[in-house]
């Protein structure tokens, strides 16, 4: 069965989300602080009247932090509970793969519960994230309180 993914890059490494979980991609805009949010949240943005939290993906991936730049992209991703934004250096687009080409994330990266799998592409590996597992229960609870 074919599965569609949105592929994006951070510091030269490639990552992906299921297309069905991505609402859209927009250019980076200025963040507003979100007091009392968990440490994984950089702030929030107002998009068409919706206050959307911005997840510090670099922190989640243990990468060096950097300032948001105008050429960065915001990926609006939706879970069963909420919409949030991930910041990418670049979004490469949508790719279609057969589900049998994906290696289960638990076999390759067992310590990362938000990794669903890995795809081998012509120009390297792509780590597929499960946005429904991106925030811990504690982070979800703290974020709920901060957004109220």
JOVEN-V10374 format. One record per run of one state. SS is the DSSP state (H for helix, E for strand, C for the rest). FROM is the first residue (numbers start at 0). TO is the last residue. Records with the same first field share a line. If there is no record, write none. Layout:
# JOVEN-V10374
SS=FROM-TO + FROM-TO
This chain:
# JOVEN-V10374
C=0-0 + 10-11 + 27-30 + 32-39 + 47-48 + 55-55 + 60-71 + 78-81 + 88-88 + 108-113 + 121-122 + 129-129 + 133-135 + 147-147
E=1-9 + 12-17 + 21-26 + 31-31 + 40-46 + 49-54 + 72-77 + 82-87 + 89-97 + 101-103 + 114-120 + 123-128
H=18-20 + 56-59 + 98-100 + 104-107 + 130-132 + 136-146
